[in-house]
């Protein structure tokens, strides 16, 4: 298996997805179109850094609560503006959705990004009363899982890690670590699967059935590490289309994120 000997191949998604290079421009077009019509407050600060801000998308009337989506990109690419359209499902259900940016590597360590997301969630909570639901994709899945670890304050108790990375030690053997600058100690300290889950929290690990084997392994691993974790393997979806259903108000993924029905 390539993932056991070639970690760069194990974490490479785009090359294994038909038309993979076309997805970012497609996401950006969908996101811009949604921002043009949405009820939104953009670029709300949660800190002094250039990327320490979030967009808040609002439903008609008082929100039922706050959902937060943390984007992926291997902690070194993208920002909040690429994903605005994914707020549609939650907003149609009456929830507000916050989408933060965070400082990318090599400008920040993963520990600093974890702290930034904690501050972003706290700032968004101050804007929207009620329950809080977290979701993140890929690297963002790692960051929302970190919010449920015992070393974090009680800012949220439910999260969905979509195609998330939960054991960072294999990344030490990749070329991308020249940018991430992980050390063995840092990888250990920032891996949710190696940390204690905060009592009373609930994680769902959601992954596409046609993802790279390493992403399937990472999702199965967190279920084993954190008893009570729900694991969903989503049919024939891959790493780039597994998040699309967030834009649909009644999709199983939106239901899993919001958990607002009996």
Beta strands, then each sheet from edge to edge (+ up, - down):
strand 1: 40-45
strand 2: 53-57
strand 3: 65-70
strand 4: 96-100
strand 5: 131-137
strand 6: 158-162
strand 7: 202-208
strand 8: 230-234
sheet 1: 1+ 2- 4+ 3+ 5+ 6+ 7+ 8+
end
